Amino acid sequence: MQIIEAGRIYQHTAEEIIEKPYKMILLKKGSEQEIFDLQTIVYEAQDDPQKFVPDPIESFRDVMLVEGKGFSIGVFVEEELVAVRTVSFPGDGTDNLGREIGLDSKEALEKTAILEATMVRPDYRGNALQKRMLVPTMEFIRNHHCCYVLCTISPFNYPSLSSVMHAGLYIRNLRMRTGVYGGKLRFLLAENICRDEKMIWKDSVVVKNTEIKKQQLLMEKGYMGYRLVEIPEEPDQFMVYYGKPEIEF
């Protein structure tokens, strides 16, 4: 067992808040049922089914737990899996999201990593586990010699968007996605983690996340989303800062 991190977090029950020890580990093949069971709990607790698309157990077994195809990081409390982050390496397969941002060479596509699912059991939310898991996740991706990191997230899922944008990803497009997404709206976020230069933005525009068409038009003109500002009094609504990058992606 490869322990990545250990410490203490809080469990929020109906009666009290309990401090408990946790350990973060790199999951091994054979953990697919634990991940799937956690996914069921998280999915059933969703207030909006548009925010979350569950994966079949085969995705965990055959991809996200197979060395060279992907990896998964889990957080355990008292031997129970309470949070997980899954990643895949799609190579030059047809499902590689990199093609949507102009990655068309075999070399570039094989340096792509996809942030798949992040799941935190409801009673352990509020511990910044999404962001905590992203730190070693990005390190593992770099160690795999990937440069391009991508993911899709609901435009109404502030916690997940905030987490990955804090790690350096930018919003590149917004559209209805078919297939496993079932026609749900999703942002596509991406970043080149091998680029040394810091992104500089010009012509900034601030848009509410619910203004779908306006955001789509901005990205058609070369804008990228680079910052979020939460609106506390309006659940699931926040402001997105868009700008034009002054350097190449």
C-alpha positions in Angstrom: 0.0 0.0 0.0 1.4 3.4 -1.1 0.4 6.0 1.5 0.5 9.5 -0.1 -0.7 11.5 2.9 -2.2 11.0 6.3 -3.8 13.3 8.9 -7.1 14.1 10.4 -10.4 15.3 8.9 -14.0 15.9 10.1 -17.0 13.7 9.6 -20.3 15.7 9.7 -23.2 13.7 11.1 -26.7 14.8 12.0 -25.8 15.1 15.6 -22.2 16.1 15.7 -18.9 16.8 14.0 -16.3 14.1 14.7 -12.5 14.4 14.0 -11.1 11.2 12.5 -7.7 10.0 11.1 -7.5 9.5 7.4 -5.0 8.1 4.9 -4.7 8.9 1.2 -3.4 6.1 -0.9 -2.8 5.0 -4.5 -5.5 2.4 -5.2 -4.7 -0.9 -6.6 -6.5 -3.2 -9.1 -9.3 -4.9 -7.3 -10.6 -1.7 -5.7 -13.3 -1.3 -8.3 -16.2 -2.4 -6.1 -15.3 0.0 -3.4 -15.1 2.9 -5.9 -18.4 1.8 -7.4 -20.1 1.6 -4.0 -18.9 5.1 -3.2 -20.1 6.4 -6.5 -23.6 5.0 -5.8 -23.7 6.9 -2.4 -22.5 10.1 -4.0 -24.9 9.8 -7.0 -28.0 9.1 -4.8 -27.1 12.1 -2.7 -27.0 14.6 -5.6 -29.4 17.5 -5.4 -29.1 17.9 -9.2 -28.6 14.8 -11.5 -27.2 17.1 -14.2 -24.0 17.6 -12.2 -22.9 14.0 -12.1 -22.6 11.2 -14.6 -21.8 7.8 -13.0 -19.2 5.5 -14.6 -19.8 1.7 -15.1 -17.7 -0.5 -12.9 -15.8 -1.7 -15.9 -14.3 1.8 -16.4 -12.7 1.5 -12.9 -11.6 -2.1 -13.4 -10.3 -1.9 -16.9 -8.9 1.7 -17.1 -8.6 3.7 -13.9 -7.0 0.9 -11.9 -4.7 -0.4 -14.7 -1.1 0.8 -14.8 -0.4 2.7 -18.0 -4.1 3.3 -18.7 -4.9 5.3 -15.6 -4.8 5.5 -11.8 -7.0 6.3 -8.8 -6.3 8.0 -5.5 -8.5 7.2 -2.5 -9.1 8.6 1.0 -9.8 6.1 3.7 -11.3 6.6 7.2 -11.4 3.5 9.4 -10.8 1.3 6.4 -13.8 2.9 4.5 -13.3 4.6 1.2 -14.8 8.1 1.6 -13.3 10.0 -1.4 -11.7 9.1 -4.7 -10.1 10.8 -7.7 -9.8 8.8 -11.0 -7.6 9.6 -14.0 -7.2 8.0 -17.4 -4.6 8.1 -20.1 -6.5 7.9 -23.4 -3.5 7.8 -25.7 -4.4 8.5 -29.3 -7.8 6.8 -29.0 -10.9 8.3 -30.5 -12.3 9.4 -27.1 -9.3 11.7 -26.3 -10.7 15.1 -25.4 -7.4 16.7 -26.6 -8.7 16.8 -30.2 -11.3 19.4 -29.1 -8.5 21.9 -28.2 -6.4 21.2 -31.4 -4.2 18.4 -30.3 -4.0 16.2 -33.4 -0.6 14.6 -33.4 0.0 11.2 -32.0 2.8 12.5 -29.8 0.5 15.2 -28.2 -2.4 12.9 -27.7 -0.2 10.3 -26.0 0.8 13.1 -23.5 -2.8 13.7 -22.5 -4.4 12.9 -19.1 -8.1 13.1 -18.4 -9.3 13.9 -14.9 -12.3 11.6 -14.8 -14.4 11.5 -11.6 -14.0 13.1 -8.2 -16.3 11.7 -5.5 -16.5 12.7 -1.8 -19.0 11.0 0.6 -21.5 13.6 1.7 -20.6 13.3 5.4 -16.9 14.1 4.6 -17.5 17.2 2.5 -16.0 20.5 3.7 -12.5 19.0 4.2 -11.2 20.3 0.8 -10.6 16.7 -0.2 -11.1 17.5 -3.9 -8.2 19.9 -3.8 -6.1 17.7 -1.5 -6.3 14.8 -3.9 -5.5 17.0 -6.9 -2.0 17.8 -5.5 -0.6 14.2 -5.8 -2.8 13.6 -8.9 -1.0 16.3 -10.8 2.4 15.0 -9.6 1.5 11.5 -10.8 0.4 12.9 -14.2 3.8 14.7 -14.5 5.6 11.5 -13.6 3.7 9.8 -16.4 5.3 12.4 -18.8 2.0 14.0 -19.7 1.7 17.7 -20.7 -2.0 18.1 -21.3 -4.6 17.7 -18.6 -8.3 17.9 -19.5 -11.7 17.3 -17.8 -15.4 18.0 -18.3 -17.5 19.5 -15.5 -21.1 20.7 -15.2 -21.3 24.5 -15.5 -23.3 24.4 -12.3 -20.8 22.5 -10.2 -18.9 25.2 -8.4 -16.9 23.0 -6.0 -15.5 20.8 -8.8 -14.8 23.7 -11.1 -13.1 25.7 -8.3 -10.9 22.7 -7.5 -9.5 22.1 -11.0 -9.2 25.8 -11.8 -7.2 26.2 -8.6 -4.9 23.5 -10.0 -4.4 25.6 -13.1 -7.0 24.4 -15.7 -8.9 26.8 -17.9 -12.4 26.7 -19.5 -12.1 26.0 -23.2 -15.6 25.2 -24.4 -19.1 24.6 -23.3 -21.6 22.3 -25.1 -24.2 19.6 -24.8 -22.5 16.2 -24.7 -24.0 13.0 -25.9 -23.1 9.4 -25.2 -22.5 8.6 -21.6 -23.3 12.3 -20.8 -26.9 11.9 -21.9 -27.2 15.3 -23.5 -25.9 17.2 -20.4 -24.1 20.5 -20.6 -20.4 20.4 -19.8 -17.5 22.7 -19.7 -14.3 21.4 -21.1 -11.2 22.5 -19.1 -7.6 22.1 -20.1 -4.1 23.1 -19.3 -0.6 22.5 -20.7 1.4 21.7 -17.5 4.7 21.6 -19.5 4.4 25.3 -20.4 6.8 27.5 -18.4 5.3 30.8 -19.1 2.5 32.1 -16.9 -0.8 32.9 -18.7 -1.5 36.6 -19.2 -5.1 37.7 -20.0 -6.4 40.7 -21.9 -9.9 42.0 -22.8 -11.4 40.4 -19.7 -15.2 39.9 -19.5 -17.2 38.7 -16.5 -20.2 36.4 -17.2 -22.6 34.6 -14.9 -22.3 30.8 -15.3 -26.0 30.5 -16.3 -25.4 32.7 -19.4 -24.7 29.7 -21.6 -24.9 31.3 -25.1 -22.8 34.3 -24.1 -20.0 32.0 -22.8 -20.2 29.9 -25.9 -19.9 33.0 -28.1 -16.9 34.3 -26.1 -15.0 31.0 -26.5 -15.8 30.9 -30.2 -13.8 34.2 -30.3 -10.8 32.7 -28.5 -11.7 33.6 -24.9 -10.9 31.2 -22.0 -12.4 31.1 -18.6 -9.7 31.7 -16.0 -11.3 32.7 -12.7 -14.5 32.1 -10.7 -16.2 34.2 -8.1 -18.9 32.6 -6.0 -22.3 34.3 -5.4 -23.1 33.2 -1.8 -26.8 34.2 -1.9 -27.4 32.4 -5.2 -26.8 28.6 -5.0 -25.2 27.1 -8.1 -24.6 30.5 -9.5 -21.2 32.3 -9.8 -19.3 34.7 -12.0 -16.8 33.5 -14.6 -13.9 35.7 -15.7 -13.1 35.2 -19.4 -10.1 36.6 -21.2 -7.9 36.2 -24.3 -4.5 34.6 -23.6 -1.5 36.5 -24.7 0.6 33.4 -25.1 0.0 30.1 -26.9 -1.7 27.3 -25.0 
